[in-house]
Amino acid sequence: MKKPKKLQAPKLPKPLKRPTTEEKVSEALSNVPRITNETVSEHREEVLSSARKYIYPLQHSKHSVVKISIGLLILVLIGFFVFCSLSLYKFQATNGFIYDVTKIVPFPVAKEDGHWISYESYLFELRHNMHYYHTQQQTNFSSKDGQEQLKRLKQQAMSQVIQDAYVKQLAAQHGVTVSNQTVNDQVTLVRNENRLGNNDRVFRDVLNQFYGWNEADFKRELKQQLLTQAVVAKLDTGTQSRAQAALNQLGSGTDFGQLAGQVSDDTSTKGSGGQFPNPISVNDKEVPPQITAAAFKLKAGQTSGIINTGYTLEILKVNDNNGSQVHLSHISFNLKPVDSFVKPLQQQNPAHAYIKVSS
């Protein structure tokens, strides 16, 4: 009988060896690419390449937005200028919006001897007259009569701004200027005589009520008037000579009343030796403010020098002065109208208007 074989123990697989932490780190680092300047550049280029597919469409979209925006802006500007041009030159609008536009954009209304005359200056002149007739005369410019009145005001405004342009040309040729201080002095003069209200509020209210002006507008108009008067005074040498000759005669002892009857241009007073029929008060609006201001500085029996009122040259004599009223005589010389100096320029270089204002 055979002996049974001995059972052998099964061979077990060798236990797996666990890697140590150092081995794990070493194996992980072995898979990390080596960082060099070349690998950094390659990685950057790879990132940028993947981003370009998003960037390029965005840039293209931005360029399109800019082009469209510029195109729309140009169209808006063109439309704006077309609208304003039609309003000014075809329909001759006078509303506040169009007037404000002409303050910014120098649209011309006429041309004089190579110089542009601004539409704004024309509307400035026209609108204050329209305001006066509308508020003080209750003129309805939509009615038939109102339309006829508006045509006359437009003609007047156009003639005025063209004349003002020639006056400025004459002033430049002859070195005539009017300073802001001269304008302020004139404002002070009329206000001291209470011709435009006795305080700032009343002064502003009067300007706004009658003309739709503020103080700057009033000074602007006054400065042009003073420039016109200064140009006439400079160029009208004949009248200046007559006034100076009369003053010299008075200095030589000639009787004031007798001389007034001989040389004064005031036909209403020369028959009475130049004496005004009524006493003059401080705020008398019947005589120019320059006469009133000078008269109250003189004592009874005194004679003034030559006073330029803007339209006349005056020599005054105070007959009596009680402080509130004076009895006054004068010798008056009429200055030539500004047209006598402007017309030769107009004939030589006629102005050309860009709108039709004739009826």
C-alpha positions as CSV (number, residue, x, y, z in Angstrom):
1,M,0.0,0.0,0.0
2,K,1.4,3.3,-1.2
3,K,2.0,6.0,1.2
4,P,-0.1,9.1,0.6
5,K,1.9,12.1,-0.7
6,K,2.5,14.9,1.6
7,L,0.4,18.0,0.9
8,Q,2.6,21.0,0.1
9,A,1.6,24.4,1.1
10,P,0.5,26.6,-1.8
11,K,3.0,29.3,-2.8
12,L,1.7,32.7,-2.0
13,P,2.7,35.7,-4.2
14,K,5.3,37.8,-2.6
15,P,3.7,40.8,-0.9
16,L,3.7,44.0,-2.9
17,K,6.2,46.5,-1.9
18,R,4.7,49.8,-1.1
19,P,6.6,52.8,-2.6
20,T,7.9,55.2,-0.1
21,T,7.0,58.9,-0.1
22,E,10.3,59.8,-1.5
23,E,9.8,57.3,-4.4
24,K,6.3,58.8,-5.1
25,V,7.7,62.4,-5.3
26,S,10.6,61.2,-7.4
27,E,8.3,59.5,-9.8
28,A,6.0,62.5,-10.0
29,L,8.8,64.9,-10.7
30,S,10.1,62.6,-13.4
31,N,6.9,63.3,-15.4
32,V,7.1,67.1,-15.0
33,P,8.7,68.7,-18.1
34,R,11.8,70.6,-17.5
35,I,11.2,74.3,-17.3
36,T,13.4,76.4,-19.5
37,N,13.1,79.6,-21.5
38,E,12.2,77.6,-24.6
39,T,9.4,75.7,-22.8
40,V,8.0,78.9,-21.3
41,S,7.9,80.5,-24.7
42,E,6.3,77.4,-26.2
43,H,3.7,77.4,-23.4
44,R,2.9,81.1,-23.8
45,E,2.5,80.7,-27.6
46,E,0.2,77.8,-27.0
47,V,-2.0,79.8,-24.6
48,L,-2.1,82.8,-26.9
49,S,-2.9,80.7,-29.9
50,S,-5.9,79.2,-28.1
51,A,-7.0,82.7,-27.1
52,R,-6.8,84.3,-30.5
53,K,-9.8,82.5,-31.8
54,Y,-11.8,84.5,-29.2
55,I,-9.8,87.8,-29.5
56,Y,-10.0,88.2,-33.3
57,P,-13.8,88.2,-33.5
58,L,-14.0,90.6,-30.6
59,Q,-11.5,93.0,-32.2
60,H,-13.5,92.8,-35.5
61,S,-16.7,93.5,-33.5
62,K,-15.1,96.5,-31.8
63,H,-13.9,97.9,-35.1
64,S,-17.4,97.5,-36.6
65,V,-18.9,99.3,-33.6
66,V,-16.5,102.2,-34.0
67,K,-17.2,102.5,-37.7
68,I,-20.9,102.4,-37.2
69,S,-20.7,105.0,-34.4
70,I,-18.6,107.3,-36.5
71,G,-21.0,106.9,-39.5
72,L,-24.0,107.6,-37.3
73,L,-22.3,110.7,-35.8
74,I,-21.5,112.0,-39.3
75,L,-25.1,111.4,-40.4
76,V,-26.5,113.2,-37.4
77,L,-24.1,116.2,-38.0
78,I,-25.1,116.3,-41.6
79,G,-28.8,116.1,-40.7
80,F,-28.3,118.8,-38.0
81,F,-26.6,121.2,-40.5
82,V,-29.2,120.6,-43.2
83,F,-32.0,121.2,-40.7
84,C,-30.3,124.4,-39.4
85,S,-29.5,125.7,-42.9
86,L,-33.1,125.2,-44.1
87,S,-34.4,126.8,-40.9
88,L,-32.2,129.9,-41.4
89,Y,-31.9,130.4,-45.1
90,K,-35.2,129.0,-46.4
91,F,-37.7,129.5,-43.5
92,Q,-35.8,132.3,-41.7
93,A,-36.6,130.9,-38.3
94,T,-36.2,133.3,-35.3
95,N,-36.9,131.0,-32.4
96,G,-34.7,130.6,-29.4
97,F,-33.2,127.3,-30.3
98,I,-32.0,128.5,-33.8
99,Y,-30.7,131.7,-32.2
100,D,-28.7,129.7,-29.7
101,V,-27.3,127.6,-32.6
102,T,-26.1,130.7,-34.3
103,K,-24.2,131.7,-31.2
104,I,-22.1,128.5,-31.5
105,V,-22.0,127.9,-35.3
106,P,-21.0,131.1,-37.2
107,F,-23.6,130.9,-40.0
108,P,-23.2,134.0,-42.2
109,V,-26.2,136.2,-43.1
110,A,-24.3,138.6,-45.4
111,K,-20.9,139.5,-46.7
112,E,-19.4,143.0,-46.8
113,D,-16.1,143.8,-48.5
114,G,-14.8,140.3,-47.9
115,H,-16.0,140.2,-44.3
116,W,-18.7,137.8,-43.1
117,I,-21.6,139.2,-41.2
118,S,-22.9,136.7,-38.7
119,Y,-26.5,135.4,-38.7
120,E,-26.3,135.7,-34.9
121,S,-25.9,139.5,-35.1
122,Y,-28.9,139.8,-37.4
123,L,-31.1,137.7,-35.1
124,F,-29.8,139.7,-32.1
125,E,-31.0,142.9,-33.7
126,L,-34.3,141.4,-35.0
127,R,-35.3,139.5,-31.9
128,H,-35.2,142.5,-29.5
129,N,-37.4,144.5,-31.9
130,M,-39.8,141.6,-32.2
131,H,-39.9,141.3,-28.4
132,Y,-40.7,145.0,-28.1
133,Y,-43.5,144.9,-30.6
134,H,-44.9,141.7,-29.2
135,T,-44.9,142.7,-25.5
136,Q,-45.5,146.4,-25.8
137,Q,-47.5,146.8,-28.9
138,Q,-49.3,143.4,-28.7
139,T,-48.3,142.6,-32.3
140,N,-49.4,139.2,-33.5
141,F,-46.7,138.2,-36.0
142,S,-48.9,135.3,-37.3
143,S,-51.6,137.7,-38.5
144,K,-51.5,139.4,-41.9
145,D,-50.6,142.8,-40.5
146,G,-48.1,141.1,-38.2
147,Q,-46.4,139.5,-41.1
148,E,-46.0,142.8,-42.8
149,Q,-44.6,144.3,-39.7
150,L,-42.2,141.4,-39.4
151,K,-40.9,142.0,-43.0
152,R,-40.2,145.6,-42.1
153,L,-38.4,144.6,-38.9
154,K,-36.3,142.1,-40.9
155,Q,-35.4,144.8,-43.4
156,Q,-34.5,147.1,-40.6
157,A,-32.4,144.5,-38.8
158,M,-30.5,143.6,-42.0
159,S,-29.8,147.2,-42.8
160,Q,-28.6,147.8,-39.3
161,V,-26.1,144.9,-39.2
162,I,-24.7,145.8,-42.6
163,Q,-24.3,149.4,-41.5
164,D,-22.6,148.2,-38.3
165,A,-20.2,146.2,-40.3
166,Y,-19.2,149.3,-42.4
167,V,-18.9,151.3,-39.2
168,K,-16.5,148.8,-37.8
169,Q,-14.5,149.0,-41.0
170,L,-14.3,152.8,-40.7
171,A,-13.4,152.5,-37.1
172,A,-10.5,150.2,-37.9
173,Q,-9.3,152.5,-40.7
174,H,-9.3,155.6,-38.5
175,G,-8.2,154.0,-35.2
176,V,-11.5,154.6,-33.4
177,T,-12.2,152.3,-30.5
178,V,-14.7,152.2,-27.6
179,S,-13.5,150.6,-24.3
180,N,-15.5,148.6,-21.9
181,Q,-14.9,151.3,-19.3
182,T,-16.5,153.9,-21.7
183,V,-19.6,151.6,-21.9
184,N,-19.8,151.2,-18.2
185,D,-19.5,154.9,-17.7
186,Q,-22.4,155.5,-20.0
187,V,-24.5,152.9,-18.2
188,T,-23.7,154.6,-14.9
189,L,-24.7,158.0,-16.4
190,V,-28.1,156.9,-17.5
191,R,-28.7,154.9,-14.3
192,N,-27.7,157.8,-12.1
193,E,-30.4,159.9,-13.8
194,N,-32.9,157.1,-13.2
195,R,-33.6,156.5,-16.9
196,L,-33.4,152.8,-16.6
197,G,-34.7,152.2,-13.0
198,N,-33.2,153.2,-9.7
199,N,-31.8,149.8,-8.7
200,D,-30.4,146.6,-10.2
201,R,-33.6,144.7,-10.1
202,V,-35.6,147.3,-11.8
203,F,-32.8,147.8,-14.3
204,R,-32.9,144.1,-15.2
205,D,-36.6,144.0,-15.3
206,V,-36.8,147.0,-17.7
207,L,-34.3,145.4,-20.1
208,N,-36.1,142.1,-20.0
209,Q,-39.6,143.5,-20.3
210,F,-39.0,145.8,-23.2
211,Y,-36.3,144.1,-25.2
212,G,-35.8,140.6,-23.8
213,W,-32.2,141.5,-22.9
214,N,-29.9,141.0,-20.0
215,E,-27.3,143.5,-19.0
216,A,-24.6,142.0,-21.2
217,D,-27.0,142.3,-24.2
218,F,-27.7,146.0,-23.4
219,K,-24.0,146.7,-23.1
220,R,-23.3,145.0,-26.4
221,E,-25.9,147.2,-28.2
222,L,-24.7,150.3,-26.4
223,K,-21.1,149.7,-27.4
224,Q,-22.0,149.5,-31.0
225,Q,-24.0,152.8,-30.7
226,L,-21.0,154.5,-29.0
227,L,-18.7,153.2,-31.7
228,T,-20.9,154.7,-34.4
229,Q,-21.1,158.0,-32.6
230,A,-17.3,158.0,-32.1
231,V,-16.7,157.3,-35.8
232,V,-19.0,160.2,-36.8
233,A,-17.4,162.6,-34.3
234,K,-14.0,161.6,-35.7
235,L,-15.0,162.0,-39.4
236,D,-17.3,165.0,-39.2
237,T,-14.6,167.6,-39.0
238,G,-16.8,170.3,-40.4
239,T,-19.2,170.2,-37.5
240,Q,-16.3,170.0,-35.1
241,S,-14.9,173.2,-36.6
242,R,-18.2,175.1,-36.4
243,A,-18.5,174.1,-32.7
244,Q,-15.0,175.1,-31.9
245,A,-15.3,178.5,-33.7
246,A,-18.5,179.2,-31.7
247,L,-16.7,178.3,-28.4
248,N,-13.8,180.6,-29.4
249,Q,-16.3,183.5,-30.0
250,L,-17.9,183.0,-26.6
251,G,-14.4,183.1,-25.1
252,S,-13.8,186.4,-26.9
253,G,-16.9,188.0,-25.3
254,T,-19.7,187.3,-27.9
255,D,-23.1,187.3,-26.3
256,F,-24.4,183.7,-25.9
257,G,-28.0,184.4,-26.9
258,Q,-26.9,186.4,-29.9
259,L,-24.5,183.7,-31.1
260,A,-27.2,181.0,-30.6
261,G,-29.6,182.9,-32.8
262,Q,-26.9,183.0,-35.5
263,V,-25.3,179.6,-35.6
264,S,-27.4,177.1,-33.6
265,D,-29.0,174.2,-35.6
266,D,-31.8,173.9,-33.1
267,T,-34.6,175.9,-34.8
268,S,-36.9,175.5,-31.8
269,T,-34.7,177.4,-29.5
270,K,-32.4,179.7,-31.6
271,G,-35.2,182.3,-31.8
272,S,-35.1,182.7,-28.0
273,G,-31.4,182.9,-27.7
274,G,-31.0,179.1,-27.3
275,Q,-33.1,178.9,-24.1
276,F,-35.0,175.8,-23.4
277,P,-38.7,176.6,-22.8
278,N,-38.9,174.6,-19.6
279,P,-36.5,174.1,-16.7
280,I,-34.4,170.9,-16.8
281,S,-34.6,168.4,-13.9
282,V,-32.0,165.8,-13.0
283,N,-33.9,162.9,-14.5
284,D,-35.4,164.9,-17.4
285,K,-35.9,162.4,-20.3
286,E,-36.5,165.2,-22.8
287,V,-32.9,166.0,-23.1
288,P,-29.8,163.8,-23.6
289,P,-28.2,162.5,-20.4
290,Q,-24.9,164.2,-21.3
291,I,-26.6,167.6,-21.2
292,T,-28.2,167.0,-17.9
293,A,-25.0,165.7,-16.3
294,A,-23.0,168.7,-17.5
295,A,-25.7,171.3,-16.7
296,F,-25.9,170.4,-13.0
297,K,-22.1,170.8,-12.7
298,L,-22.3,174.5,-13.8
299,K,-23.2,177.5,-11.7
300,A,-25.5,180.3,-12.8
301,G,-23.9,182.3,-15.6
302,Q,-21.3,179.6,-16.4
303,T,-20.7,178.2,-19.9
304,S,-19.6,174.7,-20.8
305,G,-17.2,173.4,-23.3
306,I,-18.2,171.3,-26.3
307,I,-20.4,168.3,-25.3
308,N,-20.9,165.4,-27.6
309,T,-24.4,163.8,-27.1
310,G,-23.8,161.3,-29.9
311,Y,-26.0,163.2,-32.4
312,T,-25.2,166.8,-31.6
313,L,-22.4,168.9,-30.3
314,E,-23.6,171.2,-27.6
315,I,-22.4,174.4,-25.8
316,L,-24.4,175.1,-22.7
317,K,-25.1,178.1,-20.5
318,V,-26.8,177.9,-17.1
319,N,-29.1,180.8,-16.5
320,D,-29.9,179.7,-12.9
321,N,-29.5,176.5,-10.9
322,N,-31.4,175.8,-7.7
323,G,-30.0,172.3,-7.2
324,S,-33.0,170.4,-8.5
325,Q,-33.7,172.3,-11.7
326,V,-31.8,174.5,-14.1
327,H,-32.9,177.1,-16.6
328,L,-30.6,176.3,-19.6
329,S,-29.6,177.8,-22.9
330,H,-27.7,176.0,-25.6
331,I,-26.0,176.3,-29.0
332,S,-26.5,173.0,-30.9
333,F,-24.6,171.7,-33.9
334,N,-26.1,168.6,-35.6
335,L,-23.5,165.9,-36.5
336,K,-23.9,164.3,-39.9
337,P,-25.7,161.0,-40.0
338,V,-23.5,158.0,-40.2
339,D,-25.0,157.1,-43.6
340,S,-23.0,160.0,-45.1
341,F,-19.8,158.1,-44.3
342,V,-21.1,154.6,-44.8
343,K,-22.7,155.1,-48.3
344,P,-19.5,155.7,-50.1
345,L,-18.2,152.3,-48.8
346,Q,-21.4,150.6,-49.7
347,Q,-21.3,152.0,-53.3
348,Q,-17.7,151.0,-53.7
349,N,-18.1,147.5,-52.1
350,P,-21.8,146.6,-51.9
351,A,-22.8,144.0,-49.3
352,H,-24.4,140.7,-50.4
353,A,-27.2,139.3,-48.2
354,Y,-27.8,135.5,-48.1
355,I,-31.5,135.8,-47.3
356,K,-34.3,137.8,-48.9
357,V,-35.9,140.2,-46.5
358,S,-37.5,142.7,-48.9
359,S,-41.3,142.7,-49.2
